[in-house]
Amino acid sequence: KLVELDHKIVGVYTQPDRPAGRGKGIRESPVKTAARDFNLPVYQPISFKNTDDLKNFQSLKPDLVVVAAYGIILPKEALSIPRFGCVNIHPSLLPLYRGPSPVAFSILHGDSITGVSLMILTEGADTGPLVAQEEEHIRLDDTTETLTIRLFQKGSELLAKTLPDYCAGKAPPVPQVDSKATYAR
């Protein structure tokens, strides 16, 4: 969506290629495949604990970082680099279902509505202030896969709609109500 909207993308970070499938052959992530299709530079650090990885990230001088299902915790030093912070697409209506499995939890709990949240990454797990949220109905035939796909599609559209106002200071982030937080193990 960011490419479609003609944002200047200075780099794409994704997890390192890993063994997958029955033959345990090395496979690249779908994010890496998409980035290469768009001729975008790809970076695959194991973590940001290596000083060189952090320096390389800083050298890109990103104004904003968009995070979606990255799975690597960004250290405080990385979070402070982009001028507008790091916006995470989280597939739940935060503060509900913080953690790694919000889609499965919403289905397992029999929820009829879930949604997607755009939040500013902080050092806490899914605890940062909210930039925007949008609801999504859970269908009777939804699986974790079908709902995840729909939520991230909705998240990309919400991002496109919200980023201009957020970066212009017209959509200030709102703190989450921690007393209402639940966790998806």
ABEGO torsion letter per residue (X at the ends): XAAAAGBBBABBBBBBBBBBEAAGBBBBBAAAAAAAAAGBBBBBBABAABAAAAAAAAAAGBABBBBBGAGBBBBAAAAAABAAEBBBBBBBBOABGBEAAAAAAAAAAGBABBEBBBBBBBABBGABBBABBBBBBBBAABBAAAAAAAAAAAAAAAAAAAAAAAAAGABBBBBBBAAABBBBX
